[in-house]
Amino acid sequence: MSASLRAEMDEALSAVLADMHATAGALLQALADERQALDVADPAALNRAGDGKQASLKRLEELDVERLQLLREIDTPRTAEQNAWRTVLRILRECQRGNQRNGIIIGKRLEHVRGALAVLTGNQPDTTLYDPAGLVRHGGRSLPLARA
């Protein structure tokens, strides 16, 4: 590979890594926005954050294809490129932790909603109950709490 071609490919790889860095930062911000939307229970903000996450993930996938193509042509990336990649990976690990935290919050809220619905409807999912006669019943409609 000629020196000029190598320099051009190094420049292209650096540009792709810079774009990945910016996009990973945007994903991290979208996750922070999602967390804020969850904290204040703002469905519109939650939808915007979800759209931002999807757009960032799609762009990261496209950039990673470019990065891998360039790496196949370049035997050994420069130290600056290796450091840029490590930084991108660090940001993506932060994104993973943020996504897991948000997922836990969503899961807990879903449990609470399901529990409230079960109480309101008298259904107890995955719960075995005994009726007043001592017979086993699974979920079903609520029974009167008292008789007058």
C-alpha positions as CSV (number, residue, x, y, z in Angstrom):
1,M,0.0,0.0,0.0
2,S,1.4,3.4,-1.0
3,A,2.1,6.0,1.7
4,S,-0.5,8.4,0.3
5,L,-3.2,5.7,0.2
6,R,-2.3,4.7,3.8
7,A,-2.5,8.3,4.9
8,E,-5.9,8.6,3.2
9,M,-7.2,5.5,4.9
10,D,-5.9,6.6,8.3
11,E,-7.6,9.9,7.8
12,A,-10.9,8.1,6.9
13,L,-10.6,5.8,9.9
14,S,-10.0,8.8,12.2
15,A,-13.1,10.5,10.8
16,V,-15.2,7.4,11.3
17,L,-14.0,7.1,14.9
18,A,-14.7,10.8,15.5
19,D,-18.2,10.2,14.2
20,M,-18.6,7.2,16.4
21,H,-17.4,9.2,19.4
22,A,-20.0,11.9,18.7
23,T,-22.8,9.4,18.1
24,A,-22.0,7.4,21.2
25,G,-22.1,10.7,23.1
26,A,-25.6,11.4,21.6
27,L,-26.7,7.9,22.6
28,L,-25.5,8.6,26.2
29,Q,-27.4,11.8,26.2
30,A,-30.6,10.0,24.9
31,L,-30.3,7.6,27.7
32,A,-30.0,10.4,30.2
33,D,-33.0,12.1,28.6
34,E,-34.9,8.7,28.9
35,R,-34.0,8.5,32.6
36,Q,-35.2,12.1,33.2
37,A,-38.4,11.3,31.3
38,L,-38.9,8.2,33.5
39,D,-38.3,10.2,36.7
40,V,-41.0,12.8,35.8
41,A,-43.3,10.3,34.0
42,D,-43.3,12.4,30.7
43,P,-44.4,10.1,27.9
44,A,-43.7,12.6,25.1
45,A,-40.1,13.0,26.4
46,L,-39.8,9.3,26.7
47,N,-40.8,8.8,23.1
48,R,-38.3,11.5,22.0
49,A,-35.6,9.8,24.0
50,G,-36.5,6.5,22.4
51,D,-36.3,8.0,18.9
52,G,-32.9,9.4,19.8
53,K,-31.7,6.1,21.0
54,Q,-32.8,4.3,17.8
55,A,-31.3,6.9,15.5
56,S,-28.0,6.8,17.4
57,L,-27.9,3.0,17.4
58,K,-28.6,2.9,13.7
59,R,-25.8,5.4,13.0
60,L,-23.4,3.5,15.2
61,E,-24.1,0.3,13.2
62,E,-23.5,2.1,9.9
63,L,-20.2,3.6,11.2
64,D,-19.0,0.3,12.6
65,V,-19.4,-1.3,9.1
66,E,-17.2,1.5,7.7
67,R,-14.7,1.1,10.5
68,L,-14.4,-2.7,10.0
69,Q,-13.9,-2.2,6.2
70,L,-11.1,0.3,6.8
71,L,-9.5,-2.0,9.4
72,R,-9.4,-4.8,6.8
73,E,-7.3,-2.6,4.6
74,I,-5.1,-1.1,7.3
75,D,-2.8,-3.7,8.9
76,T,-2.2,-1.8,12.1
77,P,-4.1,1.3,13.1
78,R,-2.1,4.2,14.5
79,T,-1.9,4.8,18.2
80,A,-4.2,7.8,18.0
81,E,-6.8,5.6,16.3
82,Q,-6.5,2.9,18.8
83,N,-6.9,5.4,21.6
84,A,-10.0,6.9,19.9
85,W,-11.5,3.4,19.7
86,R,-10.9,2.8,23.4
87,T,-12.7,6.0,24.2
88,V,-15.7,5.0,22.0
89,L,-15.8,1.6,23.8
90,R,-15.7,3.4,27.2
91,I,-18.6,5.6,26.3
92,L,-20.5,2.6,24.9
93,R,-20.0,0.8,28.3
94,E,-21.5,3.8,30.0
95,C,-24.4,3.6,27.6
96,Q,-24.9,-0.1,28.4
97,R,-25.0,0.7,32.2
98,G,-27.4,3.5,31.6
99,N,-29.7,1.3,29.5
100,Q,-29.6,-1.4,32.1
101,R,-30.5,1.1,34.8
102,N,-33.4,2.5,32.7
103,G,-34.6,-1.1,32.0
104,I,-34.6,-1.9,35.7
105,I,-36.7,1.2,36.4
106,I,-39.1,0.3,33.6
107,G,-39.4,-3.3,34.9
108,K,-40.1,-2.2,38.5
109,R,-42.8,0.2,37.3
110,L,-44.3,-2.5,35.2
111,E,-44.4,-4.8,38.2
112,H,-46.2,-2.1,40.2
113,V,-48.8,-1.5,37.4
114,R,-49.4,-5.2,37.0
115,G,-49.8,-5.5,40.8
116,A,-52.3,-2.6,40.9
117,L,-54.2,-4.1,37.9
118,A,-54.3,-7.4,39.6
119,V,-55.8,-5.9,42.8
120,L,-58.3,-3.9,40.8
121,T,-59.4,-6.8,38.7
122,G,-59.1,-9.5,41.3
123,N,-56.6,-11.4,39.2
124,Q,-53.5,-12.6,40.8
125,P,-51.1,-13.7,38.0
126,D,-49.0,-16.7,38.9
127,T,-50.5,-16.9,42.4
128,T,-52.3,-19.8,43.9
129,L,-55.1,-18.8,46.3
130,Y,-57.4,-20.6,48.7
131,D,-61.2,-19.8,48.6
132,P,-63.3,-19.5,51.7
133,A,-64.0,-23.3,51.5
134,G,-60.2,-24.0,51.6
135,L,-60.1,-25.1,47.9
136,V,-57.3,-24.0,45.7
137,R,-58.2,-21.5,43.0
138,H,-55.9,-19.8,40.5
139,G,-56.4,-16.1,40.0
140,G,-59.9,-15.3,38.8
141,R,-62.4,-12.6,39.9
142,S,-62.2,-11.0,43.3
143,L,-64.4,-12.2,46.1
144,P,-66.4,-10.1,48.5
145,L,-64.3,-9.0,51.5
146,A,-67.3,-9.0,53.8
147,R,-71.1,-9.7,53.9
148,A,-73.7,-7.6,55.6
